């Protein structure tokens, strides 16, 4: 017997931020005050993670301009859409958040 199960298309944005970062605090405030979104957003405080492996479990291993495999700036961002994962951190991470959530670029950079 063949069963067709509809696949829900879910967009999910995971943001690991640093409380001590002015840029990250601006983003968190914009997210808290934005209108409802179709994108599921998870916020995680970087201070709650002890190892890079814990971050990798959430977002996967980052590549690009990392230092010994570690992201050099926050926020650390993973965005899932239609089964494809896009990852970024630092300035590129903020740009990814702005693009996905439609936030005001001028206010956050």
Protein Blocks (a to p, Z undefined) as FASTA:
>chain_A
ZZdddddddddddddddfklmklmmmmmmmmmpccdfbdcddddfklpfbfklmmmmnop
aehjdeehiafbdcdddddeehiacddehjllmmmmmmmnopafklmZZ
